[in-house]
Amino acid sequence: IACAQNPRTGRELTWTPVRAARRVKVAVVGGGPAGMAAASEAHAAGHEVVLYESTIQLGGQVAFAEAAPGHAELATSLLRNYEPLLAGVEVRLGEHVEEPPDADAVILATGARPYVPDLPDFKGVLTAWSVLRGGRPDGKRVVIADWGGDASGLDAAEVLAANGYRVALAVGSAGLGETLHAYQRNLYAARLYRAGIEVWHHLELASWDGGRATFTNIFAPELEAPMEADALVLALGREPVRELEIQGAVEA
C-alpha cells in the first residue's frame, strides 16, 4: 500500500517523525508532491524551510492533471491537505532557481519533463502534458502515441474526447496503464470506451508526416499500422530534470 500524498503510508514502522538536534536553513527546489513532502517534513523536524517553485502553482504534475476526470479529486485534495503542513514554510512561487540558494542544505525535487523521441517532422506536435495544461490540437481527428505505463495519455484522451475530438489511443505496452493499480486502470478503460475512444494495443510510434502516424507492432516490428490524423499527441513517458547541479544537494 502506498499513497500519492503521504510518503509514510505503508512505511509507518520505519519512517517515523524525527526532531532535528540542530535547526538549519533548508532550501527545497521544486513544488511538486516530492518537494512539498520534503518541505513539510523538514519543517516538522524543526528546520527553517524555503520552498522554491518555478511556476505560479504548487502540485507539479498532479496539479495540471486536475483537468482530467481521473485526477481531479487527487489534485484538489493534494493542495488542500498540504496547506496546513506548509503553514510554517516560506513558499516562493514563480521563482526559477539557477544558482545555489542561500541555505545550509538543499533538496532537489525538480521533477520531470515529457520524453520526446528524436524523430523528424515533429513540429507542432503536442504532448499529453500540454493538452492537460489547456493546449488543443488543430483539426478533429487526433492520435495519441502512448507508451502505456502511466495515466498521462489516458487523461489527455479523456480531455480531448470531452472537447469534441475523435481520439485514437495507440498503446505501446501489453495493456494500457500498466503501472496503474488494477482498480484505477479498469475505471479508465470503462470511461475511455464509453467516450468512444479507439484503443489500439502493442503499437510503437515510428514516424509522423503531419497527416499520418505510422506505428510498428512491439512484438512483430515488421508489421506497420498507419493512422490518418489531423494531429499527434505524445504521451511517451518522462525524463528527469537535472540541469540544476548543486554540490552537496540531495534529491527528494
C-alpha positions in Angstrom: 0.0 0.0 0.0 1.3 3.5 -0.9 -0.1 6.9 -1.2 0.5 9.7 -3.7 0.3 12.3 -0.9 1.6 10.8 2.3 5.1 9.1 1.8 4.8 7.4 5.2 1.8 5.3 4.2 2.8 1.7 4.3 6.1 2.6 5.9 4.9 3.7 9.3 7.3 1.4 11.3 10.4 2.6 9.5 9.7 6.2 8.6 9.0 7.8 11.9 9.0 11.6 12.6 12.3 12.9 13.8 13.1 16.2 15.5 16.4 17.7 14.4 19.2 18.1 17.0 20.1 21.5 15.4 18.0 23.9 13.4 19.3 24.8 10.0 18.1 26.6 6.9 16.8 24.2 4.2 16.0 25.1 0.6 13.7 22.8 -1.4 13.8 23.3 -5.1 10.6 22.1 -6.8 7.0 22.3 -5.5 5.5 19.1 -6.8 4.4 16.2 -4.5 8.0 15.3 -3.6 9.1 18.9 -2.9 6.0 19.6 -0.8 6.6 16.4 1.2 10.3 17.2 1.7 9.5 20.8 2.8 6.8 19.8 5.2 9.0 17.0 6.7 11.9 19.4 7.1 9.7 22.0 8.8 8.2 19.4 11.1 11.7 18.4 12.1 12.3 22.0 13.3 14.2 23.5 10.4 13.7 26.9 8.7 12.5 25.9 5.2 12.1 27.8 1.9 10.3 26.1 -0.9 11.0 27.3 -4.5 8.6 26.6 -7.3 9.3 28.0 -10.8 5.6 28.1 -11.8 2.8 30.0 -10.0 1.2 26.9 -8.6 2.3 24.1 -6.3 1.5 20.5 -7.1 3.7 19.7 -10.1 2.3 17.0 -12.5 -0.6 16.3 -10.2 -1.8 20.0 -10.3 -2.2 20.1 -14.1 -3.7 16.7 -14.2 -6.6 18.2 -12.4 -8.1 18.9 -15.8 -8.8 15.1 -16.2 -11.6 13.2 -14.5 -9.2 10.5 -13.2 -7.1 13.0 -11.2 -9.4 15.9 -10.4 -10.1 14.8 -6.8 -6.4 13.9 -6.2 -5.2 17.3 -7.4 -7.7 19.2 -5.3 -7.1 17.2 -2.1 -3.3 17.3 -2.5 -3.2 21.1 -2.3 -5.8 21.2 0.4 -4.0 18.6 2.6 -0.6 20.2 2.2 -1.8 23.7 3.0 -1.6 23.3 6.9 1.6 21.2 6.6 3.3 24.1 4.7 1.9 26.8 7.0 5.4 27.5 8.5 7.3 27.2 5.2 8.3 30.2 3.1 6.9 29.4 -0.3 8.3 31.3 -3.3 6.2 30.8 -6.4 7.3 31.8 -9.8 10.9 31.8 -8.8 13.3 29.7 -11.0 16.4 28.7 -9.2 19.6 28.8 -11.3 22.2 29.3 -8.6 22.7 27.5 -5.3 20.2 29.1 -2.8 21.4 30.7 0.4 20.9 27.7 2.7 22.7 25.1 4.9 21.1 22.2 3.0 19.5 21.9 -0.4 16.9 19.3 -1.5 16.3 18.9 -5.3 12.8 18.0 -6.3 12.9 19.4 -9.8 10.6 16.7 -11.2 10.5 15.7 -14.9 9.6 16.7 -18.4 7.8 14.8 -21.1 10.0 12.5 -23.1 10.1 13.4 -26.8 11.9 11.0 -29.1 14.4 12.2 -31.7 12.2 11.8 -34.8 11.9 14.2 -37.7 8.8 16.2 -38.6 7.6 16.7 -35.0 6.9 20.4 -35.5 3.6 21.3 -34.0 3.2 18.0 -32.2 1.6 18.4 -28.7 2.4 16.4 -25.6 -0.2 15.0 -23.2 1.1 17.5 -20.6 0.4 20.4 -22.9 -3.1 19.1 -23.5 -3.8 18.9 -19.8 -2.5 22.5 -19.5 -5.1 23.7 -21.9 -3.4 23.2 -25.3 -5.7 22.0 -28.1 -4.6 20.5 -31.5 -5.9 21.7 -34.9 -8.4 19.5 -36.6 -10.7 16.9 -35.1 -9.0 13.6 -35.6 -6.3 13.0 -33.0 -3.9 10.1 -32.5 -2.2 9.8 -29.1 1.0 7.8 -29.0 1.0 6.4 -25.5 3.9 4.3 -24.1 1.3 2.6 -21.9 2.8 3.0 -18.5 1.3 5.9 -16.7 -2.0 7.8 -16.9 -1.0 10.9 -18.9 -2.1 9.6 -22.3 -5.3 8.3 -20.8 -6.0 11.6 -19.2 -5.3 13.5 -22.4 -7.6 11.2 -24.4 -10.4 11.8 -22.0 -10.0 15.6 -22.1 -9.8 15.7 -25.9 -12.8 13.4 -26.3 -14.8 15.6 -23.9 -13.9 18.6 -26.1 -15.3 17.1 -29.2 -12.2 15.4 -30.8 -12.3 12.0 -32.3 -9.5 10.2 -30.5 -7.5 7.1 -31.2 -5.1 5.9 -28.4 -2.2 3.8 -29.6 -0.8 2.0 -26.6 2.8 0.7 -26.7 2.6 -1.7 -23.8 0.9 -5.1 -23.4 -2.0 -3.3 -21.8 -2.9 0.4 -21.1 -1.8 2.0 -17.9 0.5 -0.9 -16.9 1.9 0.9 -13.8 -1.6 1.9 -12.5 -3.4 0.0 -9.8 -5.8 -2.5 -11.4 -8.9 -0.8 -10.0 -7.8 2.5 -11.3 -6.9 1.0 -14.7 -10.3 -0.7 -15.0 -12.1 2.6 -14.4 -10.0 4.3 -17.0 -10.8 1.6 -19.6 -14.5 1.9 -18.8 -14.5 5.7 -19.3 -12.4 5.5 -22.5 -14.6 3.0 -24.2 -17.8 4.8 -23.2 -16.4 8.0 -24.6 -16.0 6.3 -28.0 -12.2 6.5 -27.9 -10.5 3.9 -30.1 -7.8 1.9 -28.2 -5.1 0.1 -30.2 -2.6 -2.1 -28.4 1.0 -3.1 -28.9 2.0 -0.2 -31.1 5.1 1.9 -31.0 5.4 5.2 -32.9 7.8 5.1 -35.8 7.1 8.3 -37.8 4.7 11.3 -38.3 4.4 13.2 -41.5 1.9 15.8 -40.4 -1.1 13.9 -41.5 -0.3 10.2 -40.8 1.2 8.5 -37.8 2.9 5.2 -38.6 3.3 2.6 -35.8 5.1 -0.7 -35.6 4.0 -3.7 -33.6 6.1 -4.1 -30.5 6.1 -7.9 -30.8 6.4 -8.1 -34.6 8.2 -4.9 -35.7 7.9 -5.7 -39.4 4.2 -5.1 -39.1 3.2 -1.5 -39.6 0.0 0.3 -38.7 -0.6 3.7 -40.4 -3.2 6.0 -38.9 -4.6 9.1 -40.6 -4.9 12.1 -38.2 -5.1 15.8 -38.1 -2.8 16.0 -35.1 -0.5 13.8 -33.0 -0.2 13.9 -29.2 2.8 12.3 -27.4 2.5 10.5 -24.1 5.8 8.7 -24.2 6.7 8.9 -20.5 9.0 11.4 -18.9 12.7 12.1 -18.2 14.1 13.7 -15.1 15.0 17.4 -15.0 18.6 17.6 -13.7 20.1 20.7 -15.3 20.4 22.3 -11.8 23.6 20.9 -10.2 24.4 21.9 -6.6 27.2 20.3 -4.8 26.1 18.5 -1.7 22.4 18.7 -2.6 20.2 15.6 -2.2 17.2 14.5 -4.2 13.8 14.4 -2.5 
